[in-house]
Amino acid sequence: MDGAFRQFVAMNRQVVIIGGGLAGIAAAIRLADDGHVPRILETRRKLGGRATSFDDPRSGVTLDNCQHVLMGCCTNLQDLYQRLGVLDRIGWHEQLHWLREDGGIDSLRPDPLPAPLHQARSLLRMRLLDRVAKREVRRAMWRMIRMGAAGRLQWRGRTFLDFLRDQRQSDDVIHLFWDTIIISACNLESARVAAVHGIQVFQEAFLPGRFAGVVGIPDVPLRELYDPARSIIENAGGTIDLGCSVRSIGFEGRSVASVVTADGPIEAATVISTVPPDRLAKILPDRLHATDARTANLDAFESSPILGVHLQLEQPITDLPHLVLAGRPVHWMFNKGTDEDGHQHLHAVISAADDWMELSEQEIVHRVVDELARAFPCIKDTTMLAARSVKEKRATFAATPHVESKRPSAGPSVLGADGGDLQGLYLAGDWCDTGWPATMEGAVRSGYNAAAAINGDGGLVDELRPGPLASLLGLR
Ligand SMILES: Cc1cc2nc3c(=O)[nH]c(=O)nc-3n(C[C@H](O)[C@H](O)[C@H](O)COP(=O)(O)OP(=O)(O)OC[C@H]3O[C@@H](n4cnc5c(N)ncnc54)[C@H](O)[C@@H]3O)c2cc1C
């Protein structure tokens, strides 16, 4: 092949990807594997988007913007980590520690009974809930098993609270048990989250099998997980342009023709946008975005905030790897380890953190310490060496029933008015139609879907199958 022809082939195989978060990385890796030439344009100077790390000048250490947790059922995310060669950097935790109102700690862990009974004995032992409350939980779990995945679709358009009320769950059980799990998993309380996602959390993580509900926590800073992406993409002839902000997508008629950056236009016939809906609205020409069924409802998406709080303590106060604070305003505590000087790093997470966004850092730290003192009173006597709160106001889109039908598919349709959707434009990002709430798994699924729409092949990896008893009872 002569040079000009090689360049022509490379241009034809080029896919410009706007955004280097998980959706963009996932799309690029799959496209690179399939012989395409991915070119990621990322406005920040690092990869990872909302799941990344930064160097904190106060403590001198690299911190994640917030602890990111996955579960065994996140099969596409694990597939991506496998392709990046970093799956062994995830530590898996079978046992979950729950702080009760009385300051005691319950441990929830699977046992050898077949799914869906593998958590049943542990749940029975939990002192968080009394006998009547446990009966209520069993009733709703049984309903979710019996209805299977198809049954949850009948709850489209309604909230998870509607479902819980239908299963005669009391306010206490909703507050202490269901909301404790749902707020962390979906970043919305049961009164707001779509029932399909609330039910999905239990059908796909808690009930089908032992590994599905195991919690995965990276044991390196998040951004290190993405380091191998560069060589995979470059070996395919692609590039990652950091610090490159896309200002607009250019069209000839209704087909993509270019991507305009601060440094000038880049010719492009195939573009994947992975940016959140509000950003996409800014880079699409006004005259066009209402004419594509996928982008006509971008303003329908609302966001929900998350607050992460890093604390560096002079002495260790706990050996527990984590703590779930049932029914409390602070939802999780993660133990990030002890450094060579014996100082402990704890990280607290507050999901659906609307009420915290206007608070000062001092007030936030004060409240978090008060909450942690319920489990570890000695925190009050320990010197706080450094504290850092990270407010993510637009942490995730709000997966309410209202937006379910508005989440766009990856590829353009050729049907419809004006000759169909905008050709050459593919959409990804956790807010797209992945069947998942806003999660890393959802983001990776969206990237894989976009790559498959371009390839006409590939796509998602298999989900975990429920165990035989769970299947027999109707879980699938
Ligand atoms: C605080 C917090 C805690 C979370 N905790 C969890 C968790 O525990 N578990 C979990 O599964 N999920 C969690 N999530 C959600 C998860 O981080 C996201 O769902 C996922 O990272 C979204 O990836 P994405 O690629 O779709 O979007 P993004 O990560 O937002 O990626 C989009 C990228 O596009 C870039 N970009 C934007 N505009 C432009 C432009 N004009 N030009 C070029 N680039 C542009 C952005 O800089 C960004 O890098 C959390 C999120 C937050 C914020």
The ligand as an ORCA input file, in Angstrom:
! r2SCAN-3c Opt
* xyz 0 1
  C     -19.017     11.015     42.857
  C     -19.427      9.857     41.997
  C     -19.515      8.573     42.549
  C     -19.886      7.502     41.748
  N     -19.908      6.248     42.273
  C     -20.137      5.195     41.457
  C     -20.004      3.870     41.934
  O     -19.655      3.632     43.103
  N     -20.260      2.851     41.085
  C     -20.612      3.065     39.784
  O     -20.808      2.086     39.050
  N     -20.762      4.325     39.301
  C     -20.526      5.376     40.103
  N     -20.625      6.649     39.612
  C     -21.120      6.846     38.240
  C     -20.006      6.662     37.221
  O     -18.877      7.418     37.573
  C     -20.508      7.149     35.865
  O     -21.726      6.492     35.565
  C     -19.544      6.853     34.738
  O     -18.217      7.157     35.088
  C     -19.968      7.694     33.530
  O     -19.069      7.490     32.468
  P     -19.350      8.185     31.064
  O     -18.197      7.843     30.195
  O     -20.719      7.866     30.612
  O     -19.362      9.756     31.339
  P     -18.193     10.713     31.843
  O     -17.362     10.026     32.844
  O     -18.859     11.985     32.255
  O     -17.318     10.959     30.544
  C     -17.564     11.994     29.624
  C     -16.236     12.622     29.290
  O     -16.445     13.627     28.289
  C     -15.580     14.710     28.557
  N     -16.145     15.864     27.867
  C     -17.239     16.582     28.195
  N     -17.443     17.569     27.297
  C     -16.458     17.443     26.379
  C     -16.126     18.175     25.208
  N     -16.870     19.222     24.805
  N     -15.030     17.816     24.490
  C     -14.268     16.750     24.884
  N     -14.547     16.028     26.001
  C     -15.628     16.377     26.726
  C     -15.593     14.802     30.066
  O     -14.460     15.516     30.548
  C     -15.584     13.334     30.466
  O     -14.262     12.861     30.629
  C     -20.253      7.730     40.390
  C     -20.169      9.013     39.856
  C     -19.747     10.057     40.636
  C     -19.625     11.419     40.029
*
